[in-house]
Amino acid sequence: MSDSLSSERFKNYYEVLRVRPYDSPELIQASFVAQIKQWHPDRFANADALTKQNAEERAKLILEAKRVLLTPSLKAEYDQAFEARFPRRWEKLSNKARPKQRQVTVEDLLKNGVPINPLTQTDASELNTFKWLSFSTRVNYKTRRVVFSVSHFFEHNPDCEVRFRFHYNEDWTPFSKQKLYAVDYNDEVALVEMQARHVLSPKKTRYSSCIFKVVVLSDYERAMYRKREIQRHIIRLRNRMGLKLIIVMLGSALFAAETLELIASYSRIVL
């Protein structure tokens, strides 16, 4: 237990099993069963070496999380350390009244497995190239400075590069192997994206899906309101782009039809 509580190795077992501190042992056990079914090494017996290693590491972490969270004495020690090290994160994680409380039952977990966020889901083909596709954040709520770290990603993907978009309306950074990024914000919430790429040859490059994360920089309720505003704005922009694309396609179709009609008329005149 001491390794998991050290500053460099502290692991969020609740995130691993997709549960909360107030969840019942039955729900934690059901979530463990659903997770281990997805990541059991036997499912990857015919996969390549990297994918097998990824599954073995994940399964080991899932077993470790289950041992801690289902052992009352270990869970009490872990919760105390979690609250002491990350008080704001702990408050959000353990608050039952949060508006985005997850609605999952034991029956759902056993029948359907662990729900996966489609914004962060990785294609099966990407498992061969991009391992542990994720990044971490450290927020200073007084200065509103956020440090983004991809050190863990580079430990497993030394040949890859990453780029960030630190807010929805900003440009992407250049692809690089930089591990830490420090950004100052003036808003209540930031919608951040990360993407990785692996250059296989001068003519072949593989890109990962974009990993999306919401960074809360102020009061949670106010931040969630601001987040919804931004999401509605993004949807309006996408709808406008879609409408413009439809108009362009219709214009192209009309132009093509007129061109064909002119060609047909010219052909009749010639004949």
N, C-alpha and C positions, 0 to 999 in steps of 0.2 A: 504493500500500500504506500510505502514511503516514496517509491519512484514516481507513482502517479500523482503525488501531491507536491513534488518538487516544482519550482517555478518554470523550468524548461520543459518538463514532461507532463504538466497538468493536462489531463484529458477530460473533455466534456462527455461523460458517459451517458448523460441524458440525451445529448444530440446523437450519440452513436445508436441508441435504442429507440430514438424518437419518442421519448416519454417525458413526463414532468415529475418534479419531486413529490407532488401530492398524489400521484397515480398509485393505485392499489398494487400489491404484489402480483395479483392475478393478471392485471393488465401489462405489467412489466414482463412477466413470464411469457405472455402471449406475444408481445412485441419481440422478445428474444427469439421465440420459435419462428416467427415470420422472417426475421432478419437472417437467422442462421440457415434457413431454407434457401434464401436468395444467394448467400455467399459461401455455402459449404463447398470445400475444395473438390468433393466428388463430382459436383456439377461442372467442373472445369477440367475434368480428366483428359479431355481431348484438345484442350486449348494450348496455346503456345506458353513458353516458360514465363514470360512476363505476366500474362494474365493469371497463370496459376499462382505465382508469387503474390500478386495483388489480392487474390481471393483468400490465400492462406493468412496474409497479414490482417485482412478485414475480419475474417472469422476469429482469429486470435483476439482482436480488439473487442468483438462482440461478446465472446466468452468472458473476457476480463470485466466488461461492463456489467454483465449479468451477475457475476460473482460478487461484485461490490454492491450493486443496487438491491440484490436480494438477500444480502447478509446484514441484518439490522445494525450490528455494531460498526461494520465497515461503512455502511451508508451514512450513519450518524457522523462518523469522522470525516467522510468525504464531503457531506453537506456543509459541515462547519468550515472546512477549508475552502470550499467553493465560495461561501458567503463572505468569508474574510478577504479572499483575494479579488473577487469580482462582485462587489455588492450590488451594483446597478443591474448587471446581467442576472444575478441571482434573484433580485426582486421581480424582474420581468418574468423569469422562468417559473417562479414559484407562486405567482399571483393568479389565483383562480378567476378573478374578476376581469382579467384582460379581455377586451372585445374580440380578439382573434384567437380565443381559446380553441384548441383543437378538439373536435368532436369525433372521437374514435372509441369503439367498444372492443371488448375481448373477441366477440363474435366476428366483427369486421376484420380484425387482425388475423384470426385463424382462417377465415374464409378467403379474404382478398389480399392478405399480406400488408406490408407497410406502405402507406401512401407516399408517393414520390412527387416532389415538386417538379412539374414539367419544365420550369424555367432553368432548373439545374440538372436535368436528366442528361446523361451522356449516352450517345449511341454505342451499341455493342462493338462496332468496328473501331471506335476510338479507344477502347480498352487496350488495344495492342500498341497504341502510340502514346496516349496521355493517361498517366496514372495519378490518382489523387488530385484530380482537377479541381482545385479550390484555392482560396486565399483567405487570410485572416486580417482582422482590423483591431487597432488599438486607438480608442477615442479619448481625447482630453476634452472634457465637456466645458471646462473654463475657457480655454483658448480656442475651442472649436477646431482643433487640429486633429487630423486622422492619419495614422501611419498604417499603410497597407503592406502586408508581407506575403511574399510568395516563396519564402525560403523552403518550406516543406515541399512545395510542388517541385522545386528545382532539385531537391534531394533525390526525388524519384525520376525526374526528367532532365538530366543534365544537358541533353542535346537540344532542348526546346528553347523557345523564346516566348515572351508574353507581351501583351499590350493592354492598356486600361483606358476606359472612358470613365472619368471620375464624376461625371454627372450626365444626365440624359441629353443636355443641350450642348455638350462640349465635344471637341474633336478627340479622336483616339490618339494616344501616345504612340511613338514609333515602337515596333517590336524590339525587345532587348532582353538581356539576361539580368537586368537590374532586379534585386531582391526586395528592396524597401523603397516605398514612395511616401513622402509626407505632403499632405494637402491641407490647406486652410479653407474653411467653408463659412459662408454667411447665412445659409439657409437652415431651416429646421431639420431637413432630411435630404439625403443624397441617394440617388439611384445609380449604382456603380456597376460596371460590366468589366469582365476580364475575358480575354481570348488567348489561346496558345497556338503556336504553330511549330511544326517540325519540318525543317528543310531536308528532304531526303536526297535531292540532287539538284543541279542547276535548273532542271526542267520539271521537278516534281516537289510540291510542298503540300503538307497536310495541315488543315486548320481544325481546331476543336470548335464545338458549339460554344456560344457565349454564356458565361456564368454570371448570373445576375444577383445582386445583393442590395438590400435597403439598409443604409446607415443612419441611425437615429442620432441627432445631434442636440436635441433639447427635450422638452416635455413630451412624453410618449403620445398623449392624446392629440396635442397640437401637431406633432410630427405625422401622425397617421392621417389627420385631416389634410395636411400639406401633401402627403404622399398621394392621396386620392385625387387632389387637384392636378398634380403632375401627370398621373396616369390618364385622367380624362383629357388633358391637353395632348398627350402623346397619341391617344386614340383619335382625336380630332385631326391631328397632323397626318396620321396614317390614312384616315378617310379621305382627306383632301388629296393626298398623293394617289390613292386608288382611283378617285374621281378623275384626276388629271390623266392617269394612265388609260382609263376607259375612253375619255374624250380623244386622246391621241390615237387609240386603236380604232375608234369609230371614224375619225378623220382619215386615217390610213386606208380603212376599208372603202370609204366613199371615194377617195382619190383613186384607188385601184379599180373600183367599179366604173368610174368615169373614164379612166384610161382604157379599160377594156372596151367600153362602148365606143370611144373614139377610134380605137383600132378596128373594131368591127365595121364602123361606118366607112372608114378609109378603105377597108377591104372590099366592101360592096361597091364603092365608087370605082375602084381600080378594076374590079371584075365587070 
